[in-house]
Amino acid sequence: MHTFADPLRYASRMAPTKTAVIDGNESIDFAELHRRCRLLAGGLLALGLDKGDRVAILASNGQR
Amino acid sequence: MGVPAAGLVVVPLNTRHAVTELKYALEDSQTKVLLIDRDPGELADCVNHVILIPDAYDAMLSAAQERELGVDVRESDLAGLFYTGGTTGKSRGVMLSHRNLIANAFHYMTTVPQREDDLMLVMAPLFHAAGSNGVIANIWTLGTQVTLAAFDPNACVREELPIVLVSMVFIQYLRMSSPMS
């Protein structure tokens, strides 16, 4: 059984310091990518969202 | 990636859609939070929270407590609502579960050989299922992704990137603009 959490967790365990994303002058490794996704989860859930609530994104491609 | 991993449902909006279509998608999906990198205008009225990228977004992350991902999230849970381009009628929100999107990524991994030392140019829009599909695969195979804000066919030549998710438009561009410099 797999969810979106699995690739993030797997990559941060297997290759924490390998570069995951390069966005202009900024590059982040897999541990940082996993950490930022956990922070995003924390930030969004702190707004009072419940499981299954919708979050829309309107943005050009980038690390965020 | 972080939104569905947190058990929430991501609604990737088409940056080429008009305000009317965007409002429809936000209202139809009953979206609560909008993450946006431009002036939201009247879209702000459709949601409870607007978070501007990059400043407010980065501030939210700095102030946030880390939450474990995937807790109580099941494979059959809804992960994303992808609104169709509307070519054949009114745009519809396609319901895709974690299982759907991950199966899609696995198919991609079996048809496009992936290696750890790959550099993948993320030029195909991430609001499209075809664009986001490679992202999951690439994280799993530990490749590096280079994001590009907009369509720029020459960038992959400049950056010497071996794997690019391309469209017919892109191939046509290469044919018409040879020799590439």
gemmi code that builds the backbone of each chain (N, CA, C; Angstrom):
import gemmi

chains = {
    "A": [
        ("MET", (0.836, -1.210, 0.000), (0.000, 0.000, 0.000), (0.865, 1.253, 0.000)),
        ("HIS", (0.568, 2.156, -0.927), (1.381, 3.364, -1.047), (0.519, 4.618, -1.077)),
        ("THR", (1.024, 5.667, -0.462), (0.404, 6.982, -0.581), (1.516, 7.961, -0.960)),
        ("PHE", (1.158, 9.215, -1.122), (2.141, 10.243, -1.483), (3.243, 10.385, -0.424)),
        ("ALA", (2.980, 9.931, 0.779), (3.992, 10.050, 1.826), (5.186, 9.134, 1.546)),
        ("ASP", (4.943, 8.017, 0.850), (5.996, 7.004, 0.693), (7.216, 7.432, -0.124)),
        ("PRO", (7.028, 8.008, -1.332), (8.229, 8.418, -2.061), (9.049, 9.460, -1.293)),
        ("LEU", (8.373, 10.367, -0.594), (9.087, 11.410, 0.163), (9.907, 10.799, 1.295)),
        ("ARG", (9.275, 9.887, 2.011), (9.932, 9.236, 3.156), (11.096, 8.361, 2.672)),
        ("TYR", (10.822, 7.606, 1.606), (11.830, 6.694, 1.050), (13.064, 7.468, 0.599)),
        ("ALA", (12.846, 8.534, -0.187), (13.979, 9.293, -0.731), (14.779, 9.970, 0.380)),
        ("SER", (14.095, 10.463, 1.407), (14.835, 11.157, 2.470), (15.627, 10.167, 3.321)),
        ("ARG", (15.200, 8.904, 3.322), (15.944, 7.881, 4.073), (17.116, 7.354, 3.234)),
        ("MET", (16.873, 7.138, 1.942), (17.889, 6.535, 1.075), (18.982, 7.514, 0.656)),
        ("ALA", (18.591, 8.758, 0.425), (19.562, 9.726, -0.117), (19.307, 11.117, 0.458)),
        ("PRO", (19.441, 11.261, 1.793), (19.057, 12.539, 2.421), (19.787, 13.765, 1.874)),
        ("THR", (21.050, 13.598, 1.470), (21.811, 14.782, 1.055), (21.905, 14.936, -0.458)),
        ("LYS", (21.232, 14.060, -1.185), (21.255, 14.180, -2.645), (20.289, 15.293, -3.084)),
        ("THR", (20.660, 16.020, -4.120), (19.821, 17.132, -4.585), (18.508, 16.608, -5.164)),
        ("ALA", (17.414, 17.113, -4.635), (16.090, 16.679, -5.089), (15.526, 17.634, -6.130)),
        ("VAL", (15.624, 18.927, -5.848), (15.034, 19.939, -6.728), (15.981, 21.115, -6.898)),
        ("ILE", (16.106, 21.562, -8.139), (16.832, 22.802, -8.414), (15.811, 23.779, -8.992)),
        ("ASP", (15.649, 24.911, -8.324), (14.678, 25.916, -8.751), (15.434, 27.239, -8.826)),
        ("GLY", (15.873, 27.596, -10.025), (16.691, 28.801, -10.172), (17.996, 28.629, -9.419)),
        ("ASN", (18.268, 29.544, -8.490), (19.525, 29.471, -7.739), (19.413, 28.617, -6.485)),
        ("GLU", (18.199, 28.145, -6.200), (17.996, 27.395, -4.967), (17.982, 25.900, -5.250)),
        ("SER", (18.705, 25.132, -4.443), (18.562, 23.689, -4.582), (18.358, 23.066, -3.207)),
        ("ILE", (17.479, 22.068, -3.143), (17.189, 21.431, -1.859), (17.374, 19.924, -1.977)),
        ("ASP", (17.815, 19.319, -0.885), (18.046, 17.880, -0.921), (16.784, 17.128, -0.461)),
        ("PHE", (16.849, 15.788, -0.534), (15.644, 14.993, -0.239), (15.202, 15.110, 1.216)),
        ("ALA", (16.159, 15.258, 2.138), (15.772, 15.423, 3.548), (15.016, 16.737, 3.725)),
        ("GLU", (15.506, 17.786, 3.044), (14.873, 19.099, 3.145), (13.499, 19.094, 2.452)),
        ("LEU", (13.405, 18.382, 1.329), (12.119, 18.277, 0.626), (11.079, 17.625, 1.545)),
        ("HIS", (11.485, 16.548, 2.200), (10.598, 15.843, 3.122), (10.222, 16.760, 4.286)),
        ("ARG", (11.227, 17.495, 4.811), (10.981, 18.400, 5.940), (9.990, 19.501, 5.527)),
        ("ARG", (10.185, 20.075, 4.336), (9.286, 21.152, 3.895), (7.865, 20.635, 3.678)),
        ("CYS", (7.739, 19.404, 3.202), (6.392, 18.837, 3.033), (5.750, 18.614, 4.398)),
        ("ARG", (6.554, 18.204, 5.405), (5.998, 18.022, 6.761), (5.599, 19.368, 7.369)),
        ("LEU", (6.396, 20.415, 7.064), (6.045, 21.751, 7.548), (4.783, 22.269, 6.861)),
        ("LEU", (4.667, 21.995, 5.556), (3.460, 22.406, 4.825), (2.243, 21.720, 5.436)),
        ("ALA", (2.384, 20.433, 5.719), (1.290, 19.681, 6.352), (0.937, 20.330, 7.694)),
        ("GLY", (1.953, 20.649, 8.488), (1.721, 21.274, 9.788), (1.054, 22.630, 9.657)),
        ("GLY", (1.532, 23.425, 8.695), (0.977, 24.770, 8.476), (-0.474, 24.718, 8.035)),
        ("LEU", (-0.781, 23.813, 7.117), (-2.147, 23.731, 6.599), (-3.105, 23.174, 7.656)),
        ("LEU", (-2.657, 22.159, 8.387), (-3.546, 21.569, 9.393), (-3.780, 22.558, 10.545)),
        ("ALA", (-2.790, 23.447, 10.776), (-2.948, 24.463, 11.825), (-4.005, 25.506, 11.455)),
        ("LEU", (-4.341, 25.599, 10.156), (-5.403, 26.521, 9.744), (-6.784, 25.960, 10.079)),
        ("GLY", (-6.793, 24.732, 10.580), (-8.061, 24.121, 10.969), (-8.613, 23.168, 9.922)),
        ("LEU", (-7.784, 22.807, 8.956), (-8.268, 21.884, 7.925), (-8.399, 20.470, 8.479)),
        ("ASP", (-9.375, 19.737, 7.966), (-9.558, 18.335, 8.324), (-9.195, 17.477, 7.137)),
        ("LYS", (-9.010, 16.198, 7.427), (-8.708, 15.231, 6.380), (-9.702, 15.359, 5.220)),
        ("GLY", (-9.161, 15.362, 3.989), (-10.027, 15.426, 2.813), (-10.380, 16.828, 2.369)),
        ("ASP", (-10.016, 17.852, 3.158), (-10.287, 19.227, 2.733), (-9.439, 19.566, 1.511)),
        ("ARG", (-9.971, 20.454, 0.677), (-9.307, 20.797, -0.583), (-8.365, 21.990, -0.439)),
        ("VAL", (-7.189, 21.849, -1.050), (-6.208, 22.932, -1.096), (-5.834, 23.136, -2.555)),
        ("ALA", (-6.132, 24.338, -3.094), (-5.837, 24.586, -4.504), (-4.491, 25.276, -4.655)),
        ("ILE", (-3.853, 25.029, -5.803), (-2.578, 25.681, -6.103), (-2.696, 26.312, -7.496)),
        ("LEU", (-2.387, 27.610, -7.566), (-2.327, 28.286, -8.856), (-0.965, 28.940, -8.919)),
        ("ALA", (-0.023, 28.284, -9.586), (1.352, 28.788, -9.589), (2.131, 28.186, -10.751)),
        ("SER", (3.152, 28.916, -11.173), (4.085, 28.370, -12.155), (4.914, 27.297, -11.470)),
        ("ASN", (5.545, 26.441, -12.260), (6.369, 25.371, -11.687), (7.486, 25.938, -10.814)),
        ("GLY", (7.745, 25.271, -9.693), (8.801, 25.690, -8.796), (8.894, 24.697, -7.665)),
        ("GLN", (9.858, 24.861, -6.777), (10.026, 23.865, -5.720), (8.871, 23.862, -4.729)),
        ("ARG", (8.176, 25.005, -4.600), (7.097, 25.075, -3.620), (5.893, 24.282, -4.089)),
    ],
    "B": [
        ("MET", (3.071, 17.739, -3.539), (3.383, 16.456, -2.886), (2.922, 16.473, -1.431)),
        ("GLY", (3.195, 17.591, -0.763), (2.918, 17.694, 0.666), (1.431, 17.690, 0.994)),
        ("VAL", (0.630, 18.242, 0.089), (-0.804, 18.360, 0.375), (-1.477, 16.985, 0.480)),
        ("PRO", (-1.376, 16.137, -0.569), (-1.991, 14.810, -0.433), (-1.319, 13.945, 0.643)),
        ("ALA", (0.009, 14.123, 0.816), (0.712, 13.335, 1.834), (0.180, 13.653, 3.226)),
        ("ALA", (-0.388, 14.859, 3.378), (-0.949, 15.267, 4.667), (-2.397, 14.807, 4.833)),
        ("GLY", (-2.917, 14.106, 3.831), (-4.301, 13.637, 3.917), (-5.303, 14.651, 3.376)),
        ("LEU", (-4.766, 15.723, 2.773), (-5.633, 16.731, 2.163), (-5.726, 16.442, 0.666)),
        ("VAL", (-6.599, 17.165, -0.014), (-6.803, 16.926, -1.441), (-6.277, 18.122, -2.226)),
        ("VAL", (-5.359, 17.866, -3.146), (-4.776, 18.966, -3.914), (-5.627, 19.250, -5.149)),
        ("VAL", (-5.856, 20.540, -5.414), (-6.592, 20.962, -6.606), (-5.634, 21.832, -7.429)),
        ("PRO", (-4.914, 21.214, -8.375), (-3.948, 21.989, -9.158), (-4.686, 22.771, -10.240)),
        ("LEU", (-4.628, 24.097, -10.167), (-5.385, 24.914, -11.114), (-4.533, 25.263, -12.328)),
        ("ASN", (-5.225, 25.313, -13.473), (-4.574, 25.592, -14.746), (-4.247, 27.083, -14.835)),
        ("THR", (-2.948, 27.394, -14.955), (-2.533, 28.806, -14.978), (-2.994, 29.512, -16.254)),
        ("ARG", (-3.484, 28.746, -17.226), (-3.962, 29.370, -18.465), (-5.483, 29.552, -18.468)),
        ("HIS", (-6.146, 29.105, -17.408), (-7.598, 29.267, -17.357), (-7.994, 30.700, -17.020)),
        ("ALA", (-9.180, 31.082, -17.472), (-9.705, 32.421, -17.180), (-10.320, 32.411, -15.779)),
        ("VAL", (-10.543, 33.605, -15.229), (-11.078, 33.745, -13.875), (-12.382, 32.963, -13.686)),
        ("THR", (-13.253, 32.999, -14.679), (-14.535, 32.292, -14.584), (-14.323, 30.790, -14.345)),
        ("GLU", (-13.386, 30.217, -15.095), (-13.113, 28.780, -14.956), (-12.467, 28.473, -13.609)),
        ("LEU", (-11.574, 29.366, -13.176), (-10.895, 29.155, -11.897), (-11.903, 29.239, -10.748)),
        ("LYS", (-12.810, 30.208, -10.840), (-13.829, 30.360, -9.792), (-14.716, 29.132, -9.746)),
        ("TYR", (-15.070, 28.635, -10.921), (-15.898, 27.437, -10.989), (-15.201, 26.272, -10.274)),
        ("ALA", (-13.910, 26.090, -10.569), (-13.156, 24.982, -9.965), (-13.094, 25.137, -8.446)),
        ("LEU", (-12.846, 26.349, -7.973), (-12.741, 26.572, -6.523), (-14.076, 26.317, -5.831)),
        ("GLU", (-15.162, 26.777, -6.458), (-16.478, 26.608, -5.838), (-16.955, 25.166, -5.927)),
        ("ASP", (-16.758, 24.570, -7.102), (-17.179, 23.189, -7.306), (-16.457, 22.232, -6.344)),
        ("SER", (-15.180, 22.507, -6.094), (-14.382, 21.609, -5.240), (-14.506, 21.979, -3.764)),
        ("GLN", (-15.150, 23.111, -3.483), (-15.284, 23.631, -2.109), (-13.908, 23.767, -1.448)),
        ("THR", (-13.004, 24.355, -2.222), (-11.635, 24.563, -1.747), (-11.600, 25.522, -0.565)),
        ("LYS", (-10.795, 25.165, 0.453), (-10.692, 26.015, 1.643), (-9.472, 26.932, 1.589)),
        ("VAL", (-8.367, 26.412, 1.031), (-7.131, 27.196, 1.019), (-6.620, 27.304, -0.414)),
        ("LEU", (-6.189, 28.507, -0.785), (-5.611, 28.723, -2.111), (-4.169, 29.177, -1.956)),
        ("LEU", (-3.240, 28.392, -2.508), (-1.828, 28.775, -2.563), (-1.611, 29.377, -3.943)),
        ("ILE", (-1.142, 30.622, -4.010), (-1.128, 31.309, -5.306), (0.090, 32.217, -5.439)),
        ("ASP", (0.659, 32.258, -6.663), (1.867, 33.085, -6.866), (1.575, 34.366, -7.635)),
        ("ARG", (0.292, 34.771, -7.664), (-0.085, 36.017, -8.356), (-1.235, 36.666, -7.598)),
        ("ASP", (-1.675, 37.840, -8.081), (-2.778, 38.535, -7.415), (-4.044, 37.677, -7.508)),
        ("PRO", (-4.632, 37.286, -6.368), (-5.797, 36.395, -6.437), (-7.059, 37.090, -6.955)),
        ("GLY", (-7.121, 38.434, -6.876), (-8.315, 39.149, -7.335), (-9.565, 38.595, -6.683)),
        ("GLU", (-10.589, 38.341, -7.484), (-11.868, 37.872, -6.921), (-11.850, 36.403, -6.511)),
        ("LEU", (-10.769, 35.710, -6.846), (-10.665, 34.303, -6.415), (-10.605, 34.217, -4.889)),
        ("ALA", (-10.117, 35.303, -4.267), (-9.990, 35.329, -2.810), (-11.338, 35.126, -2.126)),
        ("ASP", (-12.420, 35.545, -2.795), (-13.758, 35.426, -2.199), (-14.264, 33.984, -2.186)),
        ("CYS", (-13.615, 33.115, -2.959), (-14.106, 31.733, -3.092), (-13.570, 30.811, -2.000)),
        ("VAL", (-12.564, 31.255, -1.240), (-11.896, 30.353, -0.287), (-11.789, 30.995, 1.100)),
        ("ASN", (-11.450, 30.186, 2.090), (-11.295, 30.714, 3.452), (-9.942, 31.386, 3.666)),
        ("HIS", (-8.914, 30.844, 3.044), (-7.561, 31.383, 3.233), (-6.854, 31.497, 1.889)),
        ("VAL", (-6.170, 32.631, 1.685), (-5.301, 32.783, 0.514), (-3.885, 32.899, 1.039)),
        ("ILE", (-2.985, 32.071, 0.509), (-1.585, 32.131, 0.933), (-0.731, 32.454, -0.282)),
        ("LEU", (-0.105, 33.639, -0.238), (0.685, 34.085, -1.383), (2.060, 33.437, -1.395)),
        ("ILE", (2.410, 32.906, -2.579), (3.737, 32.333, -2.815), (4.589, 33.455, -3.426)),
        ("PRO", (5.823, 33.722, -2.989), (6.549, 32.932, -2.003), (6.431, 33.424, -0.549)),
        ("ASP", (6.158, 34.728, -0.324), (6.359, 35.286, 1.019), (5.500, 34.658, 2.115)),
        ("ALA", (4.172, 34.688, 1.940), (3.302, 34.156, 3.000), (3.483, 32.645, 3.142)),
        ("TYR", (3.750, 32.007, 2.016), (3.964, 30.550, 2.022), (5.198, 30.196, 2.853)),
        ("ASP", (6.302, 30.912, 2.591), (7.537, 30.647, 3.339), (7.353, 30.979, 4.821)),
        ("ALA", (6.594, 32.049, 5.097), (6.349, 32.439, 6.495), (5.544, 31.356, 7.208)),
        ("MET", (4.566, 30.788, 6.503), (3.756, 29.718, 7.103), (4.643, 28.516, 7.447)),
        ("LEU", (5.550, 28.178, 6.531), (6.430, 27.034, 6.784), (7.383, 27.302, 7.956)),
        ("SER", (7.880, 28.545, 8.038), (8.814, 28.871, 9.126), (8.142, 28.768, 10.485)),
        ("ALA", (6.845, 29.115, 10.509), (6.136, 29.138, 11.789), (5.524, 27.780, 12.130)),
        ("ALA", (5.516, 26.866, 11.164), (4.768, 25.607, 11.345), (5.534, 24.569, 12.164)),
        ("GLN", (4.760, 23.693, 12.769), (5.320, 22.508, 13.427), (5.274, 21.368, 12.400)),
        ("GLU", (6.340, 20.583, 12.337), (6.349, 19.466, 11.384), (5.283, 18.437, 11.755)),
        ("ARG", (4.579, 17.945, 10.746), (3.588, 16.886, 10.971), (4.010, 15.648, 10.192)),
        ("GLU", (3.895, 14.499, 10.827), (4.223, 13.244, 10.149), (3.282, 13.079, 8.953)),
        ("LEU", (3.821, 12.612, 7.822), (3.007, 12.465, 6.616), (2.402, 11.062, 6.531)),
        ("GLY", (1.286, 10.975, 5.869), (0.688, 9.673, 5.589), (-0.057, 9.043, 6.756)),
        ("VAL", (-0.233, 9.797, 7.850), (-0.926, 9.249, 9.003), (-2.432, 9.167, 8.680)),
        ("ASP", (-2.984, 7.987, 8.851), (-4.402, 7.769, 8.547), (-4.767, 8.050, 7.090)),
        ("VAL", (-3.776, 8.019, 6.206), (-4.076, 8.211, 4.787), (-4.076, 6.833, 4.141)),
        ("ARG", (-5.156, 6.539, 3.426), (-5.246, 5.232, 2.774), (-5.099, 5.383, 1.261)),
        ("GLU", (-4.689, 4.270, 0.640), (-4.473, 4.256, -0.801), (-5.719, 4.667, -1.582)),
        ("SER", (-6.869, 4.341, -1.050), (-8.110, 4.626, -1.766), (-8.625, 6.046, -1.509)),
        ("ASP", (-7.941, 6.789, -0.635), (-8.379, 8.162, -0.359), (-8.159, 9.059, -1.575)),
        ("LEU", (-9.020, 10.044, -1.698), (-8.869, 11.032, -2.759), (-7.582, 11.831, -2.516)),
        ("ALA", (-6.753, 11.968, -3.568), (-5.492, 12.719, -3.430), (-5.551, 14.033, -4.191)),
        ("GLY", (-6.220, 14.007, -5.346), (-6.259, 15.218, -6.161), (-7.535, 15.335, -6.964)),
        ("LEU", (-7.920, 16.568, -7.212), (-9.040, 16.866, -8.103), (-8.456, 17.667, -9.247)),
        ("PHE", (-8.335, 17.039, -10.409), (-7.718, 17.684, -11.564), (-8.827, 18.171, -12.495)),
        ("TYR", (-8.939, 19.482, -12.639), (-9.974, 20.029, -13.520), (-9.533, 19.940, -14.970)),
        ("THR", (-10.399, 19.382, -15.793), (-10.066, 19.153, -17.200), (-9.986, 20.475, -17.956)),
        ("GLY", (-9.290, 20.437, -19.097), (-9.069, 21.647, -19.886), (-10.339, 22.231, -20.471)),
        ("GLY", (-11.380, 21.423, -20.562), (-12.646, 21.929, -21.071), (-12.752, 21.898, -22.590)),
        ("THR", (-11.908, 21.117, -23.251), (-11.927, 21.028, -24.710), (-13.272, 20.525, -25.223)),
        ("THR", (-13.835, 19.557, -24.502), (-15.071, 18.942, -24.996), (-16.291, 19.377, -24.200)),
        ("GLY", (-16.202, 20.495, -23.518), (-17.350, 20.965, -22.742), (-16.880, 21.600, -21.473)),
        ("LYS", (-17.796, 21.721, -20.529), (-17.456, 22.378, -19.267), (-16.385, 21.570, -18.527)),
        ("SER", (-15.472, 22.282, -17.878), (-14.394, 21.642, -17.131), (-14.979, 20.788, -16.002)),
        ("ARG", (-14.403, 19.594, -15.816), (-14.872, 18.705, -14.757), (-13.708, 18.334, -13.857)),
        ("GLY", (-13.990, 18.180, -12.588), (-12.953, 17.797, -11.637), (-12.800, 16.284, -11.626)),
        ("VAL", (-11.654, 15.803, -12.091), (-11.421, 14.364, -12.140), (-10.860, 13.907, -10.794)),
        ("MET", (-11.561, 12.955, -10.179), (-11.173, 12.493, -8.844), (-10.110, 11.414, -8.954)),
        ("LEU", (-8.912, 11.690, -8.454), (-7.835, 10.701, -8.505), (-7.358, 10.374, -7.090)),
        ("SER", (-7.325, 9.077, -6.812), (-6.899, 8.621, -5.487), (-5.380, 8.494, -5.429)),
        ("HIS", (-4.850, 8.274, -4.254), (-3.421, 7.993, -4.113), (-3.043, 6.811, -5.008)),
        ("ARG", (-3.887, 5.781, -4.975), (-3.600, 4.578, -5.775), (-3.534, 4.935, -7.262)),
        ("ASN", (-4.488, 5.744, -7.736), (-4.513, 6.144, -9.153), (-3.214, 6.838, -9.548)),
        ("LEU", (-2.817, 7.829, -8.767), (-1.665, 8.657, -9.152), (-0.354, 7.900, -8.996)),
        ("ILE", (-0.296, 7.018, -8.014), (0.934, 6.248, -7.824), (1.049, 5.148, -8.877)),
        ("ALA", (-0.080, 4.552, -9.258), (-0.063, 3.561, -10.342), (0.415, 4.235, -11.633)),
        ("ASN", (-0.042, 5.456, -11.841), (0.362, 6.245, -12.999), (1.883, 6.447, -13.004)),
        ("ALA", (2.426, 6.790, -11.837), (3.876, 6.999, -11.715), (4.638, 5.689, -11.954)),
        ("PHE", (4.096, 4.575, -11.449), (4.752, 3.279, -11.666), (4.782, 2.925, -13.154)),
        ("HIS", (3.695, 3.209, -13.857), (3.666, 2.945, -15.297), (4.740, 3.762, -15.988)),
        ("TYR", (4.851, 5.000, -15.568), (5.844, 5.896, -16.147), (7.257, 5.353, -15.892)),
        ("MET", (7.479, 4.835, -14.662), (8.795, 4.301, -14.310), (9.150, 3.055, -15.125)),
        ("THR", (8.138, 2.295, -15.537), (8.442, 1.092, -16.313), (8.662, 1.415, -17.787)),
        ("THR", (8.104, 2.521, -18.256), (8.248, 2.835, -19.687), (9.396, 3.797, -19.966)),
        ("VAL", (9.691, 4.666, -19.005), (10.826, 5.584, -19.171), (11.889, 5.179, -18.157)),
        ("PRO", (12.999, 4.587, -18.627), (14.028, 4.142, -17.681), (14.531, 5.321, -16.849)),
        ("GLN", (14.628, 5.094, -15.532), (15.031, 6.177, -14.636), (16.290, 5.770, -13.906)),
        ("ARG", (17.158, 6.719, -13.706), (18.384, 6.454, -12.960), (18.588, 7.529, -11.916)),
        ("GLU", (19.395, 7.149, -10.907), (19.660, 8.087, -9.820), (20.342, 9.360, -10.278)),
        ("ASP", (21.183, 9.240, -11.330), (21.915, 10.429, -11.764), (21.157, 11.227, -12.823)),
        ("ASP", (19.858, 10.930, -12.999), (19.053, 11.698, -13.948), (18.840, 13.118, -13.453)),
        ("LEU", (18.832, 14.007, -14.406), (18.387, 15.372, -14.149), (17.111, 15.516, -14.958)),
        ("MET", (16.020, 15.796, -14.297), (14.738, 15.856, -15.007), (14.268, 17.299, -15.063)),
        ("LEU", (14.007, 17.766, -16.262), (13.503, 19.135, -16.405), (11.988, 19.127, -16.238)),
        ("VAL", (11.506, 19.817, -15.231), (10.070, 19.873, -14.985), (9.518, 21.112, -15.683)),
        ("MET", (9.245, 20.923, -16.973), (8.757, 22.036, -17.774), (7.269, 21.864, -18.067)),
        ("ALA", (6.841, 20.616, -18.203), (5.414, 20.365, -18.390), (4.711, 20.890, -17.145)),
        ("PRO", (3.585, 21.585, -17.313), (2.964, 22.218, -16.153), (2.566, 21.215, -15.069)),
        ("LEU", (2.869, 21.557, -13.829), (2.565, 20.653, -12.714), (1.071, 20.583, -12.416)),
        ("PHE", (0.279, 21.491, -12.987), (-1.168, 21.380, -12.755), (-1.763, 20.267, -13.604)),
        ("HIS", (-0.975, 19.744, -14.542), (-1.458, 18.674, -15.413), (-1.008, 17.330, -14.834)),
        ("ALA", (-1.877, 16.324, -14.899), (-1.535, 15.012, -14.351), (-0.260, 14.463, -14.995)),
        ("ALA", (-0.063, 14.759, -16.295), (1.130, 14.264, -16.984), (2.394, 14.929, -16.456)),
        ("GLY", (2.270, 16.197, -16.016), (3.424, 16.904, -15.488), (3.782, 16.446, -14.089)),
        ("SER", (2.755, 16.196, -13.261), (3.004, 15.851, -11.866), (3.409, 14.391, -11.687)),
        ("ASN", (3.020, 13.562, -12.645), (3.278, 12.131, -12.629), (4.782, 11.820, -12.554)),
        ("GLY", (5.579, 12.550, -13.372), (7.018, 12.339, -13.391), (7.673, 12.743, -12.074)),
        ("VAL", (7.060, 13.691, -11.376), (7.623, 14.177, -10.113), (7.642, 13.050, -9.075)),
        ("ILE", (6.547, 12.331, -8.972), (6.464, 11.216, -8.015), (7.517, 10.167, -8.373)),
        ("ALA", (7.574, 9.815, -9.675), (8.516, 8.794, -10.141), (9.948, 9.207, -9.850)),
        ("ASN", (10.245, 10.471, -10.111), (11.615, 10.951, -9.947), (12.060, 10.986, -8.495)),
        ("ILE", (11.155, 11.270, -7.585), (11.510, 11.259, -6.161), (11.814, 9.819, -5.754)),
        ("TRP", (10.990, 8.908, -6.246), (11.149, 7.505, -5.882), (12.471, 6.926, -6.384)),
        ("THR", (12.883, 7.375, -7.580), (14.119, 6.846, -8.146), (15.309, 7.742, -7.817)),
        ("LEU", (15.098, 8.719, -6.944), (16.158, 9.576, -6.400), (16.825, 10.457, -7.450)),
        ("GLY", (16.103, 10.783, -8.498), (16.643, 11.696, -9.500), (16.535, 13.141, -9.033)),
        ("THR", (17.179, 14.024, -9.757), (17.124, 15.453, -9.427), (16.223, 16.154, -10.429)),
        ("GLN", (15.349, 17.018, -9.931), (14.426, 17.713, -10.809), (14.781, 19.190, -10.888)),
        ("VAL", (14.766, 19.688, -12.103), (15.028, 21.112, -12.314), (13.711, 21.739, -12.740)),
        ("THR", (13.199, 22.670, -11.941), (11.904, 23.253, -12.285), (12.092, 24.477, -13.169)),
        ("LEU", (11.171, 24.629, -14.071), (11.191, 25.761, -14.986), (9.805, 26.393, -14.953)),
        ("ALA", (9.760, 27.692, -14.702), (8.471, 28.360, -14.494), (7.592, 28.336, -15.744)),
        ("ALA", (8.192, 28.442, -16.904), (7.364, 28.514, -18.103), (8.014, 27.742, -19.239)),
        ("PHE", (7.239, 27.538, -20.288), (7.689, 26.802, -21.464), (8.894, 27.504, -22.098)),
        ("ASP", (10.031, 26.825, -22.158), (11.239, 27.408, -22.738), (12.040, 26.283, -23.390)),
        ("PRO", (11.743, 26.009, -24.664), (12.341, 24.847, -25.328), (13.861, 24.842, -25.329)),
        ("ASN", (14.490, 26.017, -25.312), (15.951, 26.039, -25.373), (16.610, 25.711, -24.049)),
        ("ALA", (15.833, 25.763, -22.960), (16.430, 25.558, -21.645), (17.035, 24.169, -21.513)),
        ("CYS", (16.395, 23.146, -22.071), (16.907, 21.791, -21.896), (18.205, 21.594, -22.654)),
        ("VAL", (18.397, 22.377, -23.702), (19.648, 22.293, -24.447), (20.734, 23.008, -23.650)),
        ("ARG", (20.398, 24.192, -23.123), (21.338, 24.956, -22.295), (21.816, 24.141, -21.116)),
        ("GLU", (20.872, 23.478, -20.464), (21.188, 22.790, -19.216), (21.708, 21.369, -19.448)),
        ("GLU", (21.707, 20.927, -20.702), (22.162, 19.577, -21.044), (21.436, 18.513, -20.217)),
        ("LEU", (20.125, 18.583, -20.253), (19.321, 17.647, -19.476), (18.932, 16.455, -20.327)),
        ("PRO", (19.176, 15.241, -19.834), (18.874, 14.072, -20.645), (17.387, 13.717, -20.740)),
        ("ILE", (16.626, 13.907, -19.685), (15.220, 13.485, -19.743), (14.305, 14.683, -19.591)),
        ("VAL", (13.420, 14.830, -20.531), (12.467, 15.925, -20.479), (11.107, 15.366, -20.852)),
        ("LEU", (10.098, 15.738, -20.108), (8.759, 15.327, -20.500), (8.307, 16.300, -21.576)),
        ("VAL", (8.144, 15.795, -22.800), (7.893, 16.709, -23.901), (6.484, 16.571, -24.457)),
        ("SER", (6.082, 17.565, -25.169), (4.797, 17.512, -25.854), (5.079, 17.638, -27.343)),
        ("MET", (4.064, 17.441, -28.145), (4.234, 17.564, -29.594), (4.670, 18.974, -29.973)),
        ("VAL", (4.168, 19.955, -29.249), (4.527, 21.345, -29.543), (6.032, 21.513, -29.436)),
        ("PHE", (6.583, 20.885, -28.409), (8.009, 20.989, -28.159), (8.804, 20.358, -29.308)),
        ("ILE", (8.374, 19.168, -29.742), (9.085, 18.479, -30.822), (9.011, 19.304, -32.108)),
        ("GLN", (7.850, 19.885, -32.329), (7.663, 20.727, -33.500), (8.620, 21.929, -33.460)),
        ("TYR", (8.754, 22.468, -32.272), (9.640, 23.622, -32.092), (11.071, 23.233, -32.453)),
        ("LEU", (11.508, 22.062, -31.980), (12.873, 21.611, -32.256), (13.088, 21.461, -33.765)),
        ("ARG", (12.092, 20.942, -34.454), (12.217, 20.714, -35.893), (12.276, 22.031, -36.651)),
        ("MET", (11.496, 22.993, -36.196), (11.419, 24.258, -36.900), (12.609, 25.164, -36.626)),
        ("SER", (13.264, 24.973, -35.504), (14.285, 25.938, -35.120), (15.697, 25.389, -35.263)),
        ("SER", (15.876, 24.339, -36.059), (17.225, 23.805, -36.217), (18.001, 24.667, -37.212)),
        ("PRO", (19.330, 24.819, -37.137), (20.124, 24.205, -36.089), (19.960, 24.952, -34.757)),
        ("MET", (19.956, 24.178, -33.666), (19.813, 24.775, -32.339), (21.131, 25.433, -31.959)),
        ("SER", (21.038, 26.555, -31.340), (22.282, 27.197, -30.894), (22.183, 27.565, -29.429)),
    ],
}
model = gemmi.Model(1)
for chain_id, residues in chains.items():
    chain = gemmi.Chain(chain_id)
    for i, (resn, *xyz) in enumerate(residues, 1):
        res = gemmi.Residue()
        res.name, res.seqid = resn, gemmi.SeqId(i, " ")
        for name, pos in zip(("N", "CA", "C"), xyz):
            atom = gemmi.Atom()
            atom.name, atom.element = name, gemmi.Element(name[0])
            atom.pos, atom.b_iso = gemmi.Position(*pos), 0.0
            res.add_atom(atom)
        chain.add_residue(res)
    model.add_chain(chain)
structure = gemmi.Structure()
structure.add_model(model)
structure.setup_entities()
